[in-house]
Amino acid sequence: MHEMALCENILQVLEEQAAAQDYAAVKTIWLEIGPLAGVELEALRFSFDAVSSGTLADQAELIIVETKGEAWCASCGKTVPIRQRFDACPNCGGYQLEVISGAELRIKELEVV
């Protein structure tokens, strides 16, 4: 389950930022996650609860903001929506798609005390 490792990395970033920006606890964390990031959202929620227990993010509310997947199609030259990697272009049926959004996993915002 790589979601556990992702949550450990998120917690590490929170701890580093707490030291740099002088905050003691995280109340809310907003994560921006795209459909192409390869993350199982429920596993991430479970892992975050387990990893954050007893830390500065203990009892923090985790809010996941899901983004949309988009790709540029080299065949037709259009930007098109995609739901998963290796989808065909919904416009022309081509497979020469370059992902331009939807693969992100980032901390979007924090509420801290």
DSSP file (Angstrom, degrees, kcal/mol; ACC not computed):
  #  RESIDUE AA STRUCTURE BP1 BP2  ACC     N-H-->O    O-->H-N    N-H-->O    O-->H-N    TCO  KAPPA ALPHA  PHI   PSI    X-CA   Y-CA   Z-CA
    1    1 A M    >>        0   0    0      0, 0.0     3,-0.9     0, 0.0     4,-0.6   0.000 360.0 360.0 360.0 100.9    0.0    0.0    0.0
    2    2 A H  H 3>  +     0   0    0      1,-0.2     4,-2.2     2,-0.2     5,-0.1   0.623 360.0  79.3 -76.0 -11.0    1.9    3.0   -1.2
    3    3 A E  H 3> S+     0   0    0      1,-0.2     4,-2.3     2,-0.2    -1,-0.2   0.848  89.0  56.5 -62.8 -32.7   -0.7    5.4    0.2
    4    4 A M  H <> S+     0   0    0     -3,-0.9     4,-2.1     2,-0.2    -1,-0.2   0.927 107.5  47.2 -63.6 -44.5    1.0    4.8    3.6
    5    5 A A  H  X S+     0   0    0     -4,-0.6     4,-2.1     2,-0.2    -2,-0.2   0.886 110.1  53.5 -64.6 -38.5    4.3    6.0    2.3
    6    6 A L  H  X S+     0   0    0     -4,-2.2     4,-2.4     1,-0.2    -1,-0.2   0.923 109.4  48.2 -60.4 -43.8    2.6    9.0    0.7
    7    7 A C  H  X S+     0   0    0     -4,-2.3     4,-2.5     1,-0.2    -2,-0.2   0.868 108.7  53.6 -66.8 -36.3    1.1   10.0    4.0
    8    8 A E  H  X S+     0   0    0     -4,-2.1     4,-1.9     2,-0.2    -1,-0.2   0.899 110.4  47.7 -63.5 -39.2    4.5    9.6    5.7
    9    9 A N  H  X S+     0   0    0     -4,-2.1     4,-2.1     2,-0.2    -2,-0.2   0.893 110.6  51.2 -67.6 -39.8    6.0   12.0    3.2
   10   10 A I  H  X S+     0   0    0     -4,-2.4     4,-2.4     1,-0.2    -2,-0.2   0.926 110.2  49.6 -61.6 -44.6    3.1   14.4    3.7
   11   11 A L  H  X S+     0   0    0     -4,-2.5     4,-2.5     1,-0.2    -1,-0.2   0.882 107.7  54.3 -62.4 -38.6    3.7   14.3    7.4
   12   12 A Q  H  X S+     0   0    0     -4,-1.9     4,-2.4     2,-0.2    -1,-0.2   0.914 108.7  48.5 -61.7 -42.5    7.4   14.9    6.9
   13   13 A V  H  X S+     0   0    0     -4,-2.1     4,-2.6     2,-0.2     5,-0.2   0.917 110.7  51.5 -62.6 -43.3    6.6   18.1    4.8
   14   14 A L  H  X S+     0   0    0     -4,-2.4     4,-2.2     1,-0.2    -2,-0.2   0.909 111.0  47.6 -60.5 -42.7    4.2   19.2    7.6
   15   15 A E  H  X S+     0   0    0     -4,-2.5     4,-1.9     2,-0.2    -1,-0.2   0.904 112.0  49.4 -66.5 -41.3    6.8   18.8   10.3
   16   16 A E  H  X S+     0   0    0     -4,-2.4     4,-2.0     1,-0.2    -2,-0.2   0.916 113.9  45.7 -63.0 -42.6    9.5   20.6    8.2
   17   17 A Q  H  X S+     0   0    0     -4,-2.6     4,-3.1     2,-0.2     5,-0.2   0.844 107.8  57.5 -70.5 -33.3    7.1   23.5    7.5
   18   18 A A  H  X>S+     0   0    0     -4,-2.2     5,-1.2    -5,-0.2     4,-1.1   0.911 110.0  44.7 -61.9 -41.6    6.0   23.6   11.2
   19   19 A A  H  <5S+     0   0    0     -4,-1.9    -2,-0.2     2,-0.2    -1,-0.2   0.903 118.1  43.5 -68.0 -41.0    9.7   24.1   12.2
   20   20 A A  H  <5S+     0   0    0     -4,-2.0    -2,-0.2     1,-0.2    -1,-0.2   0.848 125.4  31.7 -73.8 -34.6   10.2   26.7    9.4
   21   21 A Q  H  <5S-     0   0    0     -4,-3.1    -1,-0.2    -5,-0.1    -2,-0.2   0.359 105.4-121.6-110.2   4.0    7.0   28.7    9.9
   22   22 A D  T  <5 +     0   0    0     -4,-1.1     2,-0.3    -5,-0.2    -3,-0.2   0.941  56.6 143.5  58.8  58.8    6.6   28.1   13.7
   23   23 A Y      < -     0   0    0     -5,-1.2    -1,-0.2    -6,-0.1    -2,-0.1  -0.937  38.1-155.6-122.6 154.9    3.2   26.4   14.0
   24   24 A A        +     0   0    0     -2,-0.3     2,-0.3     1,-0.2    -1,-0.1   0.745  69.1  13.5-100.7 -28.3    2.3   23.7   16.5
   25   25 A A        -     0   0    0     32,-0.1    88,-2.4    -7,-0.1     2,-0.5  -0.990  59.9-129.2-151.3 155.0   -0.5   21.8   15.0
   26   26 A V  E     +A  112   0A   0     30,-3.0    86,-0.3    -2,-0.3     3,-0.1  -0.934  19.8 177.6-106.7 124.7   -2.4   21.3   11.7
   27   27 A K  E    S+     0   0A   0     84,-3.2    34,-2.9    -2,-0.5     2,-0.4   0.850  71.2  10.6 -90.7 -42.3   -6.2   21.6   12.0
   28   28 A T  E     -Ab 111  61A   0     83,-1.6    83,-2.7    32,-0.3     2,-0.4  -0.999  60.1-167.3-141.3 140.3   -7.1   21.0    8.3
   29   29 A I  E     -Ab 110  62A   0     32,-2.8    34,-3.0    -2,-0.4     2,-0.6  -0.997   7.5-157.2-129.4 129.6   -5.1   19.9    5.3
   30   30 A W  E     -Ab 109  63A   0     79,-2.8    78,-2.7    -2,-0.4    79,-1.3  -0.926  10.7-167.4-105.1 122.3   -6.4   20.2    1.7
   31   31 A L  E     -Ab 107  64A   0     32,-2.8    34,-3.6    -2,-0.6     2,-0.6  -0.921  11.7-148.0-108.9 134.8   -4.8   17.8   -0.7
   32   32 A E  E     +Ab 106  65A   0     74,-3.1    74,-2.2    -2,-0.4     2,-0.4  -0.908  25.1 176.4-101.4 120.2   -5.2   18.2   -4.5
   33   33 A I  E     -Ab 105  66A   0     32,-2.4    34,-2.1    -2,-0.6    72,-0.2  -0.988  16.9-149.3-132.8 129.8   -5.2   14.8   -6.2
   34   34 A G    >   -     0   0    0     70,-2.6     3,-1.6    -2,-0.4     5,-0.4  -0.571  27.8-115.6 -93.8 159.7   -5.7   14.0   -9.8
   35   35 A P  T 3  S+     0   0    0      0, 0.0     3,-0.4     0, 0.0    68,-0.2   0.653 115.2  55.1 -68.0 -14.8   -7.3   10.9  -11.3
   36   36 A L  T 3  S+     0   0    0     66,-2.9    67,-0.2     1,-0.2    48,-0.1   0.317  80.3  91.8 -99.9   7.1   -4.0   10.0  -12.9
   37   37 A A  S <  S-     0   0    0     -3,-1.6    -1,-0.2    65,-0.5    66,-0.1   0.632  92.1-126.5 -77.5 -13.6   -2.0   10.1   -9.7
   38   38 A G        +     0   0    0     -3,-0.4     2,-0.5     1,-0.2    -2,-0.1   0.848  60.2 141.8  73.3  33.4   -2.5    6.4   -9.0
   39   39 A V        -     0   0    0     -5,-0.4     2,-0.8    -4,-0.0    -1,-0.2  -0.928  50.1-142.0-114.6 129.3   -3.8    7.0   -5.5
   40   40 A E     >  -     0   0    0     -2,-0.5     4,-2.1     1,-0.2     5,-0.2  -0.813  17.8-153.4 -85.8 112.7   -6.7    5.1   -3.9
   41   41 A L  H  > S+     0   0    0     -2,-0.8     4,-2.4     1,-0.2    -1,-0.2   0.869  89.4  48.5 -62.4 -42.6   -8.5    7.9   -2.0
   42   42 A E  H  > S+     0   0    0      1,-0.2     4,-2.3     2,-0.2    -1,-0.2   0.890 111.9  50.3 -66.8 -37.6  -10.0    5.7    0.7
   43   43 A A  H  > S+     0   0    0      2,-0.2     4,-2.6     1,-0.2    -1,-0.2   0.872 110.0  51.8 -65.5 -36.1   -6.7    4.0    1.4
   44   44 A L  H  X S+     0   0    0     -4,-2.1     4,-2.7     2,-0.2    -2,-0.2   0.918 109.2  49.1 -66.1 -43.0   -5.1    7.4    1.6
   45   45 A R  H  X S+     0   0    0     -4,-2.4     4,-2.0     2,-0.2    -2,-0.2   0.936 113.7  46.3 -60.4 -46.4   -7.7    8.6    4.2
   46   46 A F  H  X S+     0   0    0     -4,-2.3     4,-1.9     1,-0.2    -2,-0.2   0.929 114.2  48.0 -61.3 -46.3   -7.1    5.5    6.3
   47   47 A S  H  X S+     0   0    0     -4,-2.6     4,-3.1     1,-0.2     5,-0.3   0.881 108.4  54.4 -64.1 -39.3   -3.4    5.8    6.0
   48   48 A F  H  X S+     0   0    0     -4,-2.7     4,-2.5     1,-0.2    -1,-0.2   0.920 108.0  49.4 -62.5 -43.0   -3.4    9.5    6.9
   49   49 A D  H  X S+     0   0    0     -4,-2.0     4,-0.7     1,-0.2    -1,-0.2   0.910 115.3  44.6 -60.7 -42.0   -5.4    8.7   10.1
   50   50 A A  H  < S+     0   0    0     -4,-1.9     3,-0.4     1,-0.2    -2,-0.2   0.927 117.5  42.7 -68.9 -45.6   -2.9    6.0   11.1
   51   51 A V  H  < S+     0   0    0     -4,-3.1    -2,-0.2     1,-0.2    -1,-0.2   0.850 113.3  51.3 -71.7 -35.7    0.2    8.0   10.3
   52   52 A S  H >< S+     0   0    0     -4,-2.5     3,-2.2    -5,-0.3     5,-0.3   0.616  78.1 119.5 -82.2 -11.2   -0.9   11.3   11.8
   53   53 A S  T 3< S+     0   0    0     -4,-0.7     3,-0.1    -3,-0.4     5,-0.1  -0.337  86.5   7.5 -58.0 125.9   -1.9    9.8   15.2
   54   54 A G  T 3  S+     0   0    0      1,-0.3    -1,-0.3    -2,-0.1     2,-0.2   0.598 112.8 101.6  79.0  12.0    0.2   11.4   17.9
   55   55 A T  S X  S-     0   0    0     -3,-2.2     3,-1.9     1,-0.0    -1,-0.3  -0.518  95.4 -85.2-115.4-176.0    1.7   14.0   15.6
   56   56 A L  T 3  S+     0   0    0      1,-0.3   -30,-3.0    -2,-0.2    -3,-0.1   0.641 130.4  52.5 -66.3 -12.1    1.2   17.6   14.9
   57   57 A A  T >  S+     0   0    0     -5,-0.3     3,-2.3   -32,-0.2    -1,-0.3   0.216  76.5 137.4-106.0  13.0   -1.6   16.5   12.5
   58   58 A D  T <  S+     0   0    0     -3,-1.9    -5,-0.1     1,-0.3     3,-0.1  -0.420  81.1   5.9 -60.3 129.7   -3.4   14.3   15.0
   59   59 A Q  T 3  S+     0   0    0      1,-0.2    -1,-0.3   -10,-0.1     2,-0.1   0.543  94.5 151.7  71.0   9.5   -7.1   14.9   14.6
   60   60 A A    <   -     0   0    0     -3,-2.3     2,-0.5    -8,-0.1   -32,-0.3  -0.454  49.2-118.8 -69.4 142.9   -6.5   17.1   11.5
   61   61 A E  E     -b   28   0A   0    -34,-2.9   -32,-2.8    -2,-0.1     2,-0.6  -0.718  23.5-148.6 -82.5 128.8   -9.4   17.1    9.0
   62   62 A L  E     -b   29   0A   0     -2,-0.5     2,-0.5   -34,-0.2   -32,-0.2  -0.887  14.2-173.2-101.9 118.4   -8.2   15.8    5.6
   63   63 A I  E     -b   30   0A   0    -34,-3.0   -32,-2.8    -2,-0.6     2,-0.6  -0.953   8.7-155.6-113.6 123.3  -10.0   17.4    2.6
   64   64 A I  E     -b   31   0A   0     -2,-0.5     2,-0.7   -34,-0.2   -32,-0.2  -0.874   2.3-161.9-103.5 122.8   -9.3   15.9   -0.8
   65   65 A V  E     -b   32   0A   0    -34,-3.6   -32,-2.4    -2,-0.6     2,-0.5  -0.908  14.7-148.4-102.5 112.4   -9.9   18.2   -3.8
   66   66 A E  E     -b   33   0A   0     -2,-0.7   -32,-0.2   -34,-0.2     2,-0.2  -0.698  12.0-158.9 -86.9 128.2  -10.1   16.0   -6.9
   67   67 A T        -     0   0    0    -34,-2.1     2,-0.3    -2,-0.5    34,-0.0  -0.490  19.4-106.3 -97.1 172.0   -8.9   17.6  -10.1
   68   68 A K        -     0   0    0     -2,-0.2     2,-0.4   -34,-0.1    15,-0.1  -0.722  26.4-120.6 -99.4 149.3   -9.7   16.6  -13.6
   69   69 A G  E     +C   82   0B   0     13,-0.5    13,-2.1    -2,-0.3     2,-0.3  -0.739  34.7 174.7 -88.6 135.2   -7.5   14.8  -16.0
   70   70 A E  E     -CD  81 101B   0     31,-2.5    30,-2.8    -2,-0.4    31,-1.8  -0.986   6.9-176.6-138.5 149.6   -6.5   16.5  -19.3
   71   71 A A  E     -CD  80  99B   0      9,-2.6     9,-3.2    -2,-0.3     2,-0.5  -0.972  26.0-124.1-141.5 156.2   -4.2   15.7  -22.1
   72   72 A W  E     -CD  79  98B   0     26,-2.8    26,-2.6    -2,-0.3     2,-0.6  -0.899  26.8-140.6-100.0 129.1   -3.1   17.2  -25.3
   73   73 A C  E  >  - D   0  97B   0      5,-2.9     4,-2.1    -2,-0.5     5,-0.3  -0.805  10.2-163.8 -94.8 119.3   -3.7   15.1  -28.4
   74   74 A A  T  4 S+     0   0    0     22,-3.0    -1,-0.1    -2,-0.6    23,-0.1   0.760  88.4  58.5 -71.0 -24.1   -0.9   15.1  -31.0
   75   75 A S  T  4 S+     0   0    0     21,-0.4    -1,-0.2     1,-0.1    22,-0.1   0.937 125.5  13.5 -71.9 -47.2   -3.2   13.6  -33.6
   76   76 A C  T  4 S-     0   0    0      2,-0.2    -2,-0.2    18,-0.0    -1,-0.1   0.525  95.6-126.1-109.8  -7.5   -5.9   16.3  -33.6
   77   77 A G     <  +     0   0    0     -4,-2.1     2,-0.3     1,-0.2    -3,-0.2   0.683  65.3 127.4  75.4  17.4   -4.1   19.1  -31.7
   78   78 A K        -     0   0    0     -5,-0.3    -5,-2.9     0, 0.0     2,-0.5  -0.756  63.0-122.2-108.8 154.4   -6.8   19.5  -29.1
   79   79 A T  E     -C   72   0B   0     -2,-0.3    -7,-0.2    -7,-0.2    -9,-0.0  -0.846  42.6-179.1 -89.6 126.7   -6.8   19.5  -25.3
   80   80 A V  E     -C   71   0B   0     -9,-3.2    -9,-2.6    -2,-0.5     2,-0.2  -0.908  29.5-107.1-131.6 153.3   -9.2   16.8  -24.2
   81   81 A P  E     -C   70   0B   0      0, 0.0     2,-0.3     0, 0.0   -11,-0.3  -0.569  36.0-176.1 -77.2 142.4  -10.5   15.3  -20.9
   82   82 A I  E     -C   69   0B   0    -13,-2.1   -13,-0.5    -2,-0.2     3,-0.1  -0.984  22.6-163.7-136.3 150.5   -9.2   11.9  -19.8
   83   83 A R  S    S+     0   0    0     -2,-0.3     2,-0.3     1,-0.3    -1,-0.1   0.663  76.9   8.5-105.3 -23.0  -10.1    9.7  -16.9
   84   84 A Q  S >  S-     0   0    0    -15,-0.1     3,-1.3   -48,-0.1    -1,-0.3  -0.985  87.8 -83.1-153.0 160.7   -7.2    7.3  -16.9
   85   85 A R  T 3  S+     0   0    0     -2,-0.3     3,-0.1     1,-0.2    -2,-0.0  -0.289 110.6  27.3 -62.5 150.4   -3.9    6.9  -18.7
   86   86 A F  T 3  S+     0   0    0      1,-0.2    -1,-0.2    11,-0.1     2,-0.1   0.589  83.4 146.3  70.6  13.5   -3.9    5.2  -22.1
   87   87 A D    <   -     0   0    0     -3,-1.3    -1,-0.2     1,-0.1     2,-0.2  -0.440  52.5-112.2 -67.1 153.4   -7.4    6.4  -22.8
   88   88 A A        -     0   0    0      1,-0.1     7,-0.2    -2,-0.1     6,-0.1  -0.545  40.5 -89.2 -80.6 155.5   -8.1    7.2  -26.5
   89   89 A C     >  -     0   0    0      5,-3.1     4,-2.0    -2,-0.2    -1,-0.1  -0.504  30.5-146.4 -63.4 125.4   -8.7   10.7  -27.5
   90   90 A P  T  4 S+     0   0    0      0, 0.0    -1,-0.2     0, 0.0    -8,-0.0   0.667  95.9  51.0 -70.2 -13.1  -12.5   11.3  -27.2
   91   91 A N  T  4 S+     0   0    0      3,-0.1    -2,-0.0   -13,-0.1    -3,-0.0   0.911 132.9   1.8 -87.8 -48.9  -12.2   13.7  -30.1
   92   92 A C  T  4 S-     0   0    0      2,-0.1     3,-0.1     0, 0.0    -4,-0.0   0.528  89.7-117.1-120.7 -10.0  -10.4   11.7  -32.8
   93   93 A G     <  +     0   0    0     -4,-2.0     2,-0.0     1,-0.3     0, 0.0   0.452  65.5 142.5  85.2  -0.1   -9.8    8.3  -31.2
   94   94 A G        -     0   0    0     -6,-0.1    -5,-3.1     1,-0.1    -1,-0.3  -0.249  47.6-147.6 -72.8 162.6   -6.0    8.7  -31.4
   95   95 A Y        +     0   0    0     -7,-0.2     2,-1.4     1,-0.1    -1,-0.1   0.220  67.5 105.1-115.4  12.9   -3.6    7.4  -28.7
   96   96 A Q        +     0   0    0      2,-0.1   -22,-3.0   -10,-0.0     2,-0.4  -0.529  50.1 154.1 -93.6  69.4   -0.9   10.1  -28.9
   97   97 A L  E     -D   73   0B   0     -2,-1.4     2,-0.6   -24,-0.2   -24,-0.2  -0.824  32.9-159.5-104.9 135.3   -1.9   11.9  -25.7
   98   98 A E  E     -D   72   0B   0    -26,-2.6   -26,-2.8    -2,-0.4     2,-0.1  -0.956  25.2-126.9-112.0 116.6    0.4   13.9  -23.5
   99   99 A V  E     +D   71   0B   0     -2,-0.6   -28,-0.3   -28,-0.2     3,-0.1  -0.394  33.5 169.7 -64.3 130.5   -1.0   14.4  -20.0
  100  100 A I  E     +     0   0B   0    -30,-2.8     2,-0.3     1,-0.4   -29,-0.2   0.570  65.5   4.9-116.8 -18.2   -1.1   18.0  -19.0
  101  101 A S  E    S+D   70   0B   0    -31,-1.8   -31,-2.5     1,-0.0    -1,-0.4  -0.980  95.7  64.4-160.2 157.2   -3.1   17.8  -15.7
  102  102 A G  S    S+     0   0    0     -2,-0.3   -66,-2.9   -33,-0.3   -65,-0.5   0.321  78.4  88.4 112.2  -6.0   -4.6   15.2  -13.4
  103  103 A A        +     0   0    0    -67,-0.2     2,-0.1   -68,-0.2   -34,-0.1   0.342  63.7 119.0-100.7   5.6   -1.4   13.5  -12.2
  104  104 A E        +     0   0    0    -71,-0.0   -70,-2.6     2,-0.0     2,-0.3  -0.376  35.3 176.8 -79.3 149.8   -0.8   15.9   -9.3
  105  105 A L  E     +A   33   0A   0    -72,-0.2     2,-0.3    -2,-0.1   -72,-0.2  -0.829  30.6 143.7-143.6 104.1   -0.7   15.0   -5.6
  106  106 A R  E     -A   32   0A   0    -74,-2.2   -74,-3.1    -2,-0.3     2,-0.7  -0.980  57.1-105.8-146.0 154.6    0.1   18.2   -3.7
  107  107 A I  E     +A   31   0A   0     -2,-0.3   -76,-0.2   -76,-0.2     3,-0.1  -0.725  36.5 179.9 -78.0 117.1   -0.7   20.0   -0.5
  108  108 A K  E     -     0   0A   0    -78,-2.7     2,-0.3    -2,-0.7    -1,-0.2   0.873  59.1  -8.8 -88.0 -41.3   -3.0   22.8   -1.6
  109  109 A E  E     -A   30   0A   0    -79,-1.3   -79,-2.8     2,-0.0     2,-0.4  -0.992  55.0-155.2-158.0 152.9   -3.7   24.5    1.7
  110  110 A L  E     -A   29   0A   0     -2,-0.3     2,-0.5   -81,-0.2   -81,-0.2  -0.982   8.0-154.7-131.4 145.5   -3.2   24.2    5.5
  111  111 A E  E     +A   28   0A   0    -83,-2.7   -84,-3.2    -2,-0.4   -83,-1.6  -0.991  33.0 174.5-113.9 120.2   -5.0   25.5    8.5
  112  112 A V  E      A   26   0A   0     -2,-0.5   -86,-0.2   -86,-0.3    -2,-0.0  -0.798 360.0 360.0-126.5 163.1   -2.6   25.6   11.4
  113  113 A V              0   0    0    -88,-2.4   -87,-0.1    -2,-0.3    -1,-0.1   0.277 360.0 360.0-132.4 360.0   -2.4   26.8   15.0
